Amino acid sequence: MDSATAATGLTFRDATDADAEALVALIESAYRGESSRTGWTTEAHLLEGQRTDPEGVLEVVKSPDSRLLTVERDDTIVACCQLEHRGEHAYFGMFAVSPALQGAGLGKAVIAEAERMARRTWGVSEMHMTVISVRDDLIAWYERRGYRRTGRMTPFPYGDERFGIPQRDDLQFELLVKPLA
């Protein structure tokens, strides 16, 4: 399946409170546990425990400066991402694609739509995101989409199990930035 095929039949909409459980299940399946190993975005080798919870999803849904973009195909949620307005830039996070659909261009379609929406909705000139710095494959994927490493690091929240249980002691987040034309 090429990128054009992956993008067909998609519906983009803002998440509602009623989507919280389905979105948690999607995000967890993309990053944690055995199901995440089906796709290439797994963090199961780095972190155990949860990636998010219903409260975290609802916080994004209800925030006046955020939207949780939900992507459906055939009435099933297949991807999502958070967009948050932060002045001159937007923050991109909580990005998940169903592991069974990874590698087929769906992620490319979602991130392109998210960038377009951030420019159109907020008039921002940049998109920012943070990625665990040891995720070289994921960072390389974002670099192919025009994001650049900044070298600016923030610590991983060790001890806060809402973000997972680290399996190594060198985790930190690196800021990636992309100018939006």
DAWOCOR-V16072 format. One record per residue. RES is the residue in one small letter. PSI is psi as a letter, one per 40 degrees, with the letter a starting at -180 (999 if undefined). Layout:
res psi
RES PSI
RES PSI
This chain:
res psi
m h
d i
s d
a d
t d
a d
a e
t i
g e
l i
t h
f h
r i
d i
a i
t i
d d
a e
d e
a d
e d
a d
l d
v d
a d
l d
i d
e d
s d
a d
y d
r i
g i
e d
s d
s d
r e
t d
g i
w e
t e
t i
e e
a d
h e
l d
l h
e i
g a
q i
r d
t i
d i
p d
e d
g d
v d
l d
e d
v d
v d
k e
s h
p d
d e
s i
r i
l g
l h
t h
v h
e i
r h
d f
d f
t h
i h
v e
a i
c i
c i
q h
l h
e h
h h
r g
g b
e e
h i
a i
y h
f h
g a
m f
f h
a h
v h
s h
p d
a e
l e
q i
g e
a e
g e
l d
g d
k d
a d
v d
i d
a d
e d
a d
e d
r d
m d
a d
r d
r d
t d
w e
g f
v i
s e
e i
m h
h i
m i
t i
v i
i h
s d
v e
r g
d d
d d
l d
i d
a d
w d
y d
e d
r e
r e
g e
y i
r i
r i
t e
g e
r h
m i
t i
p i
f i
p g
y h
g e
d g
e e
r d
f e
g i
i h
p i
q e
r i
d e
d f
l h
q i
f h
e h
l h
l i
v i
k h
p h
l h
a 999
